[in-house]
Amino acid sequence: MLRNKPSTDNSFTGPHQGQPIAEAGAPAGRAKAGMIMLHGRGATAKSILSLSDEFAQPDVRYLAPQADTHTWYPHPFTDPLTKNQPQLSSALQAVSKLIKQMNNEGIPNEKIVLLGFSQGACLALEYTARYPQRMGGIIGLSGGLIGEKIDPTHYTGDLQDTPVFIGVGTNDHHLPMARIHQSAKILRQQGANVTKKLYPDTGHKVVEDEIKIVRGLLSKIIHN
């Protein structure tokens, strides 16, 4: 199935439109960079936002949208795309809106990082592959591209050397390793600068090395 762009019409409505946005860090108009943080299934915007304390970057503006019913899409990310509609399209639209909000606040795409964990990581990577553009960075913590089968011909465009990090534990039974490798390959083919790290004997969680990688990326974006 072709991966259509989400509507940019302000009248677009879906289950995730109108949900609360949690925020932290630098206020609008004073931030040197921005991060959009996408929580996992069953979690909250506030829970993923708490990771921002670990990054120790007070000049970054953090925004975390809340998914309706705490779930960006109802079925496993390896199910057919149609089974996860309309929630998936609504989630992609929510990401697009927050990027535009940061742009309007004076933060260009090159200074924006899109980060997600678990289901949020899948959403972040899927958004990146569908709508390629130069971004400050993409962080996929325990996630991969969405769909029953991944057809590389459905992903076109140039990510213009955007840094993409994909981290996953080798004991993470939620994620087929083949999908992780395929996701990294497709993003590289789209021109991303992809780093893929597999953490031995690690399950479905964020590890300290990933925190350090994100902290370093944000520092680089702020000071460049």
MOBEL-V690287 format. One record per helix or strand of 2 or more residues. SS is the DSSP state (a for helix, b for strand). FROM is the first residue (numbers start at 1). TO is the last residue. If there is no record, write none. Layout:
# MOBEL-V690287
ss->[SS | SS]
from->[FROM | FROM]
to->[TO | TO]
This chain:
# MOBEL-V690287
ss->[b | b | a | a | b | a | a | a | a | b | a | b | a | b | a | b | a]
from->[21 | 33 | 45 | 52 | 60 | 68 | 81 | 87 | 109 | 112 | 119 | 137 | 152 | 163 | 177 | 193 | 208]
to->[25 | 38 | 49 | 55 | 65 | 70 | 84 | 104 | 111 | 117 | 130 | 141 | 154 | 169 | 189 | 199 | 223]
